[in-house]
Amino acid sequence: MPRGDVKKVVLAYSGGLDTSVIVPWLRENYGCEVVCYCADLGQAEELDGLEAKALASGASKLVVDDLREEFVRDYIIPTMQAGAIYERKYLLGTSFARPIIAKHQVRVAEQEGADAVAHGATGKGNDQVRFELTYFALNPTLKIIAPWREWTIRSRQDALDYAAEYNVPVTATAEKIYSRDRNLWHLSHEGGVLEDPWNEPEEDMHQLSVAPENAPDEPEYVVVAFEAGVPVAVNGEQLGLVPLLETLNTLGGKHGVGRIDLVENRLVGMKSHGVYETPGGTILYLAHRELESIVLDKETLRAKDRIAIDYADLVYNGRWFTPLREHYDSFVHSTQGNLTGEVRLKLYKGNAIVVGRRSPFSLYREDLATFGPDAVYNQKDAESFIKLYGLGIKVQSLLKKG
């Protein structure tokens, strides 16, 4: 029996087990046409054979958009410039991928004359919030279907059984225990042995990086150049945003850079254990932050640090398309005008170590910082400064002494 008056739905489609079985489930339970939508964010071979799989699952068509350039330019770069890191470690690779997918899913729904959108996020995770808040922001008239909150499928085996019943072509097996999300920025791993946070991740789980102990025994130097806060070159070679990130991913992965193991607080209230590989992103964040250290004044840097925590929460919690994010971006963008220069890093055995930084807008002055003889700083002036700076402390002490 159809569950609602839905004629056509656009499904955010990856071709994985869950979204593959959602196609026949939507047709069976809503009696509607299903258009699959896939955003190419750099998931590489995961896109192979996707159209044939979608059509074989019962979809009327598959729409694929190459959004890699937009993804880096409009989502990754602003988040990096804000210095946003969720709970001290996570560089938000899945978090800011969902709003761009949902944005273009809504666009396709409008173009196709669809009256509903659907996603494959579970009722336990963050992605359901990220998708649906984007739908609310961009077209609140669309009906939202979240099968994981409706159907009786509760396990991977249930989904495999359903796929077999409806002749849905899937490559997943019961032995493929990890839940993964991959894009140009990162690869995440959840499930399996990671459900016990005491367990060390299995080495063969990793796909973007080598183990630090197996990385080259010789360090490799890399120079990242920025113009107005945007990365533009690696080792002197001018590159577009997508090839630049791909280059850094290769370099970082080769040296085991960018692995994190994190127990994080999900928005829905539970803790989860995940492992993330973000080789190129780790290098970019570090290089950008280091350039800021010589270009930005102290007060601006402190203000950015305060905003960074809130910005990370905002992105993680799915509130990308909100006025607050736009206000934060306006402030952050205003700080990036002089962020032009180069940062040199040494990659070695899982570490990215900053070993040099320079900028034509640097506020660092050797004649002020030198320990040698100088003519621009009178050290005697420090005595009066300290007396005024410590006046409050002195008054409190005198009060205690009566």
C-alpha positions in Angstrom: 0.0 0.0 0.0 1.5 3.3 -1.0 2.5 5.4 2.0 1.9 8.9 0.6 0.9 10.9 -2.4 4.3 11.0 -4.1 4.7 10.9 -7.8 8.4 11.4 -8.3 11.3 11.4 -5.8 15.0 12.3 -6.2 17.2 10.0 -4.2 20.7 11.0 -3.0 22.4 7.9 -4.5 25.9 6.5 -3.9 25.4 3.1 -5.3 26.2 1.5 -2.0 24.1 -1.2 -0.4 21.7 1.1 1.4 20.8 3.5 -1.4 20.7 0.5 -3.9 17.9 -1.2 -1.9 16.2 2.1 -1.3 15.3 2.4 -5.0 13.0 -0.7 -5.1 11.8 0.1 -1.6 10.6 3.5 -2.7 8.8 2.1 -5.7 7.2 -0.6 -3.6 6.1 1.6 -0.7 5.4 4.9 -2.4 4.5 3.7 -5.8 6.6 6.6 -7.3 9.2 7.1 -10.0 12.7 7.2 -8.6 15.4 9.5 -10.1 18.8 8.8 -8.6 21.2 11.7 -8.0 24.9 11.4 -7.5 27.4 14.2 -6.8 30.9 13.5 -7.9 33.0 14.9 -5.0 36.0 12.8 -5.8 35.0 9.3 -4.8 37.0 7.9 -7.7 36.2 4.4 -8.7 33.0 4.3 -6.6 31.4 6.0 -9.6 32.2 3.2 -12.0 29.1 1.4 -13.4 26.8 3.6 -11.4 24.2 4.3 -14.1 23.8 0.7 -15.0 23.4 -0.2 -11.3 20.8 2.5 -10.7 18.7 1.5 -13.7 19.0 -2.2 -12.8 17.7 -1.3 -9.3 14.6 0.3 -10.8 15.4 4.0 -11.2 14.1 5.8 -14.2 17.4 7.7 -14.6 20.7 8.7 -12.9 21.9 12.3 -12.8 25.6 12.8 -12.0 27.2 16.2 -11.5 31.0 16.8 -11.3 31.0 19.1 -8.2 34.6 18.8 -7.2 35.7 22.3 -8.1 32.7 23.8 -6.3 33.2 21.5 -3.3 36.8 22.7 -2.8 36.2 26.3 -3.6 32.9 27.0 -1.7 33.0 24.4 1.1 36.5 23.2 1.9 38.4 26.4 1.5 36.0 28.6 3.7 36.0 25.9 6.4 39.8 25.7 6.3 40.1 29.5 6.3 37.9 29.6 9.4 40.3 27.1 11.1 37.3 24.9 11.9 38.2 21.6 13.5 35.5 19.5 15.3 36.4 18.3 18.7 40.1 19.0 18.3 40.7 16.5 15.5 38.1 16.1 12.8 38.5 18.1 9.6 34.8 17.8 8.7 35.1 15.8 5.5 31.7 14.3 5.6 30.0 17.2 7.3 30.5 19.8 4.6 30.0 17.2 1.8 26.3 16.7 2.7 25.1 20.3 2.1 26.5 20.5 -1.4 25.0 17.1 -2.3 21.6 18.2 -0.9 21.8 21.6 -2.6 22.1 20.0 -6.0 19.7 17.3 -5.2 17.1 20.0 -4.6 18.0 21.6 -7.9 17.5 18.4 -9.7 14.2 17.8 -8.0 13.0 21.1 -9.2 14.2 20.5 -12.7 12.6 17.0 -12.8 9.3 18.3 -11.3 9.7 15.9 -8.4 7.6 16.4 -5.3 9.9 14.6 -2.9 13.6 14.0 -2.0 15.1 11.0 -0.2 18.4 10.0 1.5 20.0 6.9 2.9 21.1 8.3 6.2 20.2 6.3 9.3 18.2 7.5 12.2 21.2 7.3 14.5 23.6 9.5 12.6 24.4 13.1 11.8 23.8 13.0 8.0 20.0 12.9 8.3 20.2 16.3 9.9 22.6 17.7 7.4 20.5 16.6 4.5 17.2 17.7 5.9 18.3 21.1 7.2 19.5 21.8 3.7 16.2 20.7 2.2 14.4 23.0 4.7 16.7 25.9 3.7 16.5 25.6 0.0 13.0 24.2 -0.7 10.8 23.4 2.3 7.9 22.4 0.1 9.5 19.1 -0.9 8.4 16.0 1.0 11.3 14.3 2.7 11.6 10.5 2.8 14.1 8.8 5.1 13.7 5.1 4.7 15.9 4.2 7.6 13.3 5.8 9.9 10.4 3.9 8.2 11.5 0.4 7.0 12.0 -2.9 8.9 15.5 -3.3 7.6 17.8 -3.2 10.7 21.0 -4.8 9.7 23.4 -5.3 6.8 22.2 -8.8 6.4 18.6 -7.6 6.2 19.6 -5.2 3.4 21.5 -8.0 1.5 18.4 -10.2 1.8 16.2 -7.4 0.5 18.6 -6.8 -2.4 18.6 -10.5 -3.3 14.7 -10.6 -3.2 14.4 -7.7 -5.6 17.4 -8.7 -7.8 19.2 -5.5 -6.9 22.9 -5.6 -8.1 25.2 -5.0 -5.1 28.8 -5.6 -4.6 28.5 -5.5 -0.8 28.8 -8.7 1.2 28.3 -9.5 4.9 32.1 -9.6 5.3 32.5 -6.0 4.2 32.2 -4.7 7.7 33.2 -1.0 7.5 30.9 1.9 6.7 32.9 4.4 4.6 32.5 7.8 3.1 35.0 9.0 0.6 35.5 12.3 -1.3 38.3 14.4 -2.5 39.0 15.6 1.1 39.0 12.5 3.1 38.0 8.9 3.7 36.1 7.9 6.9 35.7 4.5 8.5 33.1 3.3 11.0 31.8 0.0 12.2 33.3 -3.4 12.6 36.1 -3.6 15.1 35.9 0.2 15.6 32.7 -0.2 17.5 35.0 -1.0 20.5 37.1 2.1 21.0 39.8 0.0 22.7 40.6 -1.8 19.5 43.4 -0.6 17.3 42.3 0.0 13.7 43.3 -2.8 11.3 46.0 -1.7 9.0 44.4 -3.0 5.8 41.4 -0.8 6.5 43.3 2.3 5.4 43.1 3.2 1.7 44.6 6.7 1.3 47.7 6.5 3.5 50.5 4.1 4.4 51.3 3.2 8.0 53.8 5.7 9.4 56.2 2.9 10.2 56.1 1.8 6.5 56.5 5.3 5.1 59.8 6.3 3.5 62.8 6.5 5.7 63.8 9.8 4.2 61.8 13.0 4.8 60.2 14.9 1.9 59.8 18.7 1.7 56.8 20.4 0.3 56.1 24.1 -0.2 52.5 25.3 -0.3 51.9 28.8 -1.7 48.8 30.8 -1.0 47.2 33.9 -2.5 44.7 35.8 -0.3 44.2 32.7 1.8 43.7 30.3 -1.1 46.2 27.6 -2.0 47.5 28.1 -5.5 50.8 26.1 -5.9 52.7 23.1 -4.6 56.5 23.1 -4.9 56.4 26.1 -7.2 53.9 24.5 -9.7 50.7 26.5 -10.1 47.7 24.2 -9.8 43.9 24.4 -9.8 42.1 23.6 -6.6 41.2 20.0 -7.5 44.7 18.9 -8.8 46.4 20.8 -5.9 44.4 18.8 -3.3 45.0 15.6 -5.3 48.7 16.3 -5.3 48.8 16.9 -1.5 46.7 13.8 -0.9 49.4 11.7 -2.8 52.3 13.3 -0.9 50.6 13.1 2.5 49.4 9.6 2.0 52.9 8.4 0.9 54.2 9.6 4.2 51.3 8.4 6.4 50.1 11.9 7.2 46.6 12.7 8.2 45.3 9.7 10.1 43.1 10.4 13.1 41.3 8.0 15.5 38.4 9.8 17.2 35.6 9.2 19.6 33.2 12.1 18.7 30.0 13.4 20.0 27.2 13.0 17.4 24.5 15.6 17.2 21.9 13.1 18.1 23.4 12.5 21.5 25.6 9.4 21.3 29.3 9.0 21.0 30.8 7.2 18.0 34.2 5.9 17.1 35.6 6.6 13.7 38.9 6.7 11.8 39.6 9.4 9.3 42.3 9.7 6.6 42.8 13.3 5.4 46.4 13.5 4.1 46.1 16.6 1.8 43.7 18.4 4.1 46.0 18.0 7.1 48.9 19.6 5.2 46.7 22.4 4.0 45.3 23.2 7.4 48.7 23.3 9.0 50.2 25.4 6.2 47.4 27.9 6.2 47.5 28.2 10.0 51.2 28.8 9.9 50.9 31.5 7.3 48.3 33.3 9.5 50.8 33.2 12.4 53.1 35.7 10.7 50.5 37.8 8.9 47.6 38.3 11.3 47.8 40.5 14.3 47.3 39.0 17.8 43.7 40.2 18.3 42.5 39.1 15.0 44.1 35.7 15.4 42.4 35.3 18.8 39.1 36.3 17.4 39.4 33.7 14.6 40.3 31.0 17.1 37.1 31.8 19.0 35.0 31.6 15.9 36.7 28.4 14.7 35.0 26.3 17.4 31.6 27.6 16.7 32.1 27.3 12.9 33.1 23.7 13.3 30.0 23.0 15.4 27.8 24.8 12.8 29.3 22.7 9.9 29.1 19.4 11.9 25.5 20.1 12.9 24.3 20.6 9.4 23.6 24.3 9.6 25.6 25.3 6.5 22.8 27.3 4.8 22.2 29.7 7.6 22.7 33.4 8.1 25.3 32.8 10.9 27.6 30.8 8.6 27.4 33.7 6.1 28.2 36.2 8.8 31.2 34.1 9.9 32.4 33.8 6.3 32.2 37.6 5.9 34.5 38.1 8.9 36.9 35.3 8.0 37.1 36.5 4.4 38.0 40.0 5.6 41.0 38.5 7.4 42.5 36.7 4.4 43.4 39.6 2.1 47.1 39.6 3.2 47.3 35.8 3.5 49.8 35.5 0.6 53.0 33.7 0.9 54.6 30.2 1.2 55.0 27.6 3.9 57.5 24.8 3.8 56.8 21.5 5.5 58.7 18.3 6.1 56.7 15.1 5.7 58.1 12.2 7.7 56.7 9.1 9.2 53.1 10.3 9.8 54.2 13.9 10.7 53.8 17.1 8.8 56.3 19.5 10.4 56.5 23.2 9.5 60.1 24.2 8.8 59.6 27.6 7.1 57.2 30.4 6.4 57.4 33.7 4.5 55.1 36.4 3.2 55.4 39.9 1.8 52.8 40.9 4.4 54.6 39.3 7.4 54.4 41.2 10.7 57.5 39.4 11.9 60.4 41.8 12.1 63.9 40.4 12.7 65.1 43.7 14.0 62.5 43.6 16.8 62.8 40.0 17.7 66.6 39.7 17.6 68.6 38.7 20.6 71.5 40.6 19.2 72.1 44.3 19.4 69.2 46.3 18.1 68.3 50.0 17.6 64.5 49.9 17.4 63.6 48.5 20.8 64.6 50.1 24.1 64.5 47.4 26.7 64.3 49.9 29.5 60.7 50.7 28.4 59.7 47.3 29.5 60.0 48.3 33.2 57.2 50.9 33.0 55.0 48.5 31.0 55.3 45.8 33.5 54.5 48.1 36.4 51.2 49.2 34.7 50.4 45.7 33.4 50.8 44.2 36.8 49.2 47.0 38.8 46.0 45.0 39.5 47.9 42.0 40.8 50.0 44.3 43.0 46.8 46.0 44.5 45.3 42.6 45.3 48.4 41.5 47.1 48.6 44.7 49.1 44.9 44.2 50.1 45.6 40.6 51.4 48.6 41.8 53.4 46.4 44.5 55.1 
